[in-house]
Amino acid sequence: MTDLPQFPSPTWFVGCGNMGQAMISGWRSAGIDLSNAVVIRPSGTAVEGVRTVASFADAGPQPKLVILAVKPQKLTEVTAQLRPWLTSKAVIVSLLAGVELTTLRKHYPKAAAIVRAMPNLGVSIRRGVIALASDDADDALRVQLSTLLAPLGYAPWMIDEARFAAVGAVAGAGPAYVARFVAALTKAGEKRGLSNEIASTIALETALGTAWMAATTGEDMDSVARRVASPNGTTEAGLAVLDRDHALDALLASAIDAASLRGGELAEEARSASLATDAQLS
Ligand SMILES: NC(=O)c1ccc[n+]([C@@H]2O[C@H](COP(=O)([O-])OP(=O)(O)OC[C@H]3O[C@@H](n4cnc5c(N)ncnc54)[C@H](OP(=O)(O)O)[C@@H]3O)[C@@H](O)[C@H]2O)c1
C-alpha cells in the first residue's frame, strides 16, 4: 500500500517501555512499515516488529527522526549518550512528561526541530490522543508528523505549551481516571449483589458503549444523559447525586489540578537538572 505513512529513514526509538511499545503496537496494527526504525534500550529486550539493540553504537546510520521515550528523570543521562550520534538534520520528538521545549533545546541545541508529543495508552488500539507542540517545526514537518501519528488516533497541534499541558493533564492521565470510574461502577454493582465478573463486565461494556455511541454519532454527553434520564425517573435520581454541588465536576477538576501541579514540579526539576548539567553536556 503506497498511501500509508513512512518513517523517515532511519528513525530511532530511544527507550521503548510502556508508551513506546503502545505506539509501536498501534502502528503495527495499522500496517505501517517499521523496517526503517530501530529501538535502542539498555536491556536490549526485543520489541516485536522492530529491530532492537542495546546500545547506540549498534543502532546503525545516524537518525533523521528520534522518538525519545525514556522517563523524564533519564533525560540528562540519555542525552549524553545520544548527542554524539546526532547531526543537524535530526528531528527530536520527545514524549517526556513535563520537560519543556526550552529545556529540550538546551539538551539538543543543534537539532533541526524539537517537538513535544503527549500520547495516551489508547494509541495501542489506535484510539489514542496525542497532543503536539513545537516552536520551531515548519509546516512540512508538522504535516509529516501529523500523517505519521494519524493512524494512532487524534493528534492536535497546540498553539502553546500551556494548552499542550492541558491536553496532557486530561488525556495523558485520562485512561487512569476512566479506569477508576469503571472500577467505581463495578464496586457499586457488587454492592448490589452482582458477582465481580458480571459487575466488571457490565461497567466496562457500559463505558465502552457510551463512548462509542457518542464518538460515532457526535452526540454530546449532556444529550446522552438526557436521553437516558426520564423526568422523575431512576437515572434522574442518580444524576441528582452526581450533580449535587457539581460534585463530580469538582472532584475531577481537583484531580487534574493536582496532576498539573505535579507537572509543574517535574518541569522545574527538569529545568534545574538542565542548568546543573549544561557544563557537562557542552
Ligand atoms: N505511560 C504513559 O501512559 C505515558 C503517557 C504520556 C507520556 N509518557 C512519557 O513516555 C515516557 C516513557 O514512559 P514509559 O511509561 O514508557 O516508561 P517505561 O515503561 O519505564 O520505559 C522507559 C524506557 O526507557 C528505556 N531506557 C532507560 N534508560 C535508557 C537509556 N540510557 N537509553 C535508552 N533507553 C533507556 C528503558 O529501557 P529498558 O526497557 O531496556 O529498561 C525503557 O524501555 C516518559 O517520559 C513519560 O513521561 C508516558
The ligand as an SDF file (V2000), in Angstrom:
LIG
                    3D

 48 52  0  0  0  0  0  0  0  0999 V2000
    2.9990    5.5510   30.1550 N   0  0  0  0  0  0  0  0  0  0  0  0
    2.1800    6.5290   29.7920 C   0  0  0  0  0  0  0  0  0  0  0  0
    0.9320    6.4090   29.8070 O   0  0  0  0  0  0  0  0  0  0  0  0
    2.7470    7.8380   29.2750 C   0  0  0  0  0  0  0  0  0  0  0  0
    1.8570    8.8350   28.8080 C   0  0  0  0  0  0  0  0  0  0  0  0
    2.4030   10.0130   28.2640 C   0  0  0  0  0  0  0  0  0  0  0  0
    3.7720   10.2000   28.2310 C   0  0  0  0  0  0  0  0  0  0  0  0
    4.5970    9.2360   28.7320 N   0  0  0  0  0  0  0  0  0  0  0  0
    6.0260    9.5030   28.7050 C   0  0  0  0  0  0  0  0  0  0  0  0
    6.6600    8.4870   27.9860 O   0  0  0  0  0  0  0  0  0  0  0  0
    7.9750    8.2980   28.5210 C   0  0  0  0  0  0  0  0  0  0  0  0
    8.2050    6.8170   28.7430 C   0  0  0  0  0  0  0  0  0  0  0  0
    7.2710    6.3600   29.7130 O   0  0  0  0  0  0  0  0  0  0  0  0
    7.0010    4.7990   29.8930 P   0  0  0  0  0  0  0  0  0  0  0  0
    5.8080    4.6880   30.7460 O   0  0  0  0  0  0  0  0  0  0  0  0
    7.0240    4.1390   28.5510 O   0  0  0  0  0  0  0  0  0  0  0  0
    8.3420    4.3840   30.6990 O   0  0  0  0  0  0  0  0  0  0  0  0
    8.9960    2.9320   30.8730 P   0  0  0  0  0  0  0  0  0  0  0  0
    7.9700    1.8830   30.6310 O   0  0  0  0  0  0  0  0  0  0  0  0
    9.7170    2.9620   32.1880 O   0  0  0  0  0  0  0  0  0  0  0  0
   10.0750    2.8600   29.6960 O   0  0  0  0  0  0  0  0  0  0  0  0
   11.2640    3.5920   29.7400 C   0  0  0  0  0  0  0  0  0  0  0  0
   12.1990    3.0800   28.6710 C   0  0  0  0  0  0  0  0  0  0  0  0
   13.4240    3.8230   28.7630 O   0  0  0  0  0  0  0  0  0  0  0  0
   14.4760    2.9260   28.4940 C   0  0  0  0  0  0  0  0  0  0  0  0
   15.7620    3.4750   28.9520 N   0  0  0  0  0  0  0  0  0  0  0  0
   16.2150    3.6870   30.2020 C   0  0  0  0  0  0  0  0  0  0  0  0
   17.4660    4.1990   30.1700 N   0  0  0  0  0  0  0  0  0  0  0  0
   17.8000    4.3240   28.8550 C   0  0  0  0  0  0  0  0  0  0  0  0
   18.9550    4.7610   28.1670 C   0  0  0  0  0  0  0  0  0  0  0  0
   20.0290    5.2170   28.8190 N   0  0  0  0  0  0  0  0  0  0  0  0
   18.9500    4.7520   26.8070 N   0  0  0  0  0  0  0  0  0  0  0  0
   17.8690    4.3100   26.1290 C   0  0  0  0  0  0  0  0  0  0  0  0
   16.7350    3.8690   26.7240 N   0  0  0  0  0  0  0  0  0  0  0  0
   16.7170    3.8720   28.0740 C   0  0  0  0  0  0  0  0  0  0  0  0
   14.0680    1.6410   29.1930 C   0  0  0  0  0  0  0  0  0  0  0  0
   14.8090    0.5790   28.6380 O   0  0  0  0  0  0  0  0  0  0  0  0
   14.6840   -0.9470   29.1510 P   0  0  0  0  0  0  0  0  0  0  0  0
   13.2980   -1.3620   28.8040 O   0  0  0  0  0  0  0  0  0  0  0  0
   15.7160   -1.6550   28.3710 O   0  0  0  0  0  0  0  0  0  0  0  0
   14.9350   -0.9030   30.6310 O   0  0  0  0  0  0  0  0  0  0  0  0
   12.5820    1.6040   28.8180 C   0  0  0  0  0  0  0  0  0  0  0  0
   12.4150    0.9620   27.5690 O   0  0  0  0  0  0  0  0  0  0  0  0
    8.0690    9.1110   29.8060 C   0  0  0  0  0  0  0  0  0  0  0  0
    8.8850   10.2340   29.6100 O   0  0  0  0  0  0  0  0  0  0  0  0
    6.6430    9.5150   30.1000 C   0  0  0  0  0  0  0  0  0  0  0  0
    6.5890   10.8020   30.6800 O   0  0  0  0  0  0  0  0  0  0  0  0
    4.1230    8.0630   29.2330 C   0  0  0  0  0  0  0  0  0  0  0  0
  1  2  1  0
  2  3  2  0
  2  4  1  0
  4  5  1  0
  4 48  2  0
  5  6  2  0
  6  7  1  0
  7  8  2  0
  8  9  1  0
  8 48  1  0
  9 10  1  0
  9 46  1  0
 10 11  1  0
 11 12  1  0
 11 44  1  0
 12 13  1  0
 13 14  1  0
 14 15  2  0
 14 16  1  0
 14 17  1  0
 17 18  1  0
 18 19  2  0
 18 20  1  0
 18 21  1  0
 21 22  1  0
 22 23  1  0
 23 24  1  0
 23 42  1  0
 24 25  1  0
 25 26  1  0
 25 36  1  0
 26 27  1  0
 26 35  1  0
 27 28  2  0
 28 29  1  0
 29 30  1  0
 29 35  2  0
 30 31  1  0
 30 32  2  0
 32 33  1  0
 33 34  2  0
 34 35  1  0
 36 37  1  0
 36 42  1  0
 37 38  1  0
 38 39  2  0
 38 40  1  0
 38 41  1  0
 42 43  1  0
 44 45  1  0
 44 46  1  0
 46 47  1  0
M  CHG  2   8   1  16  -1
M  END
$$$$
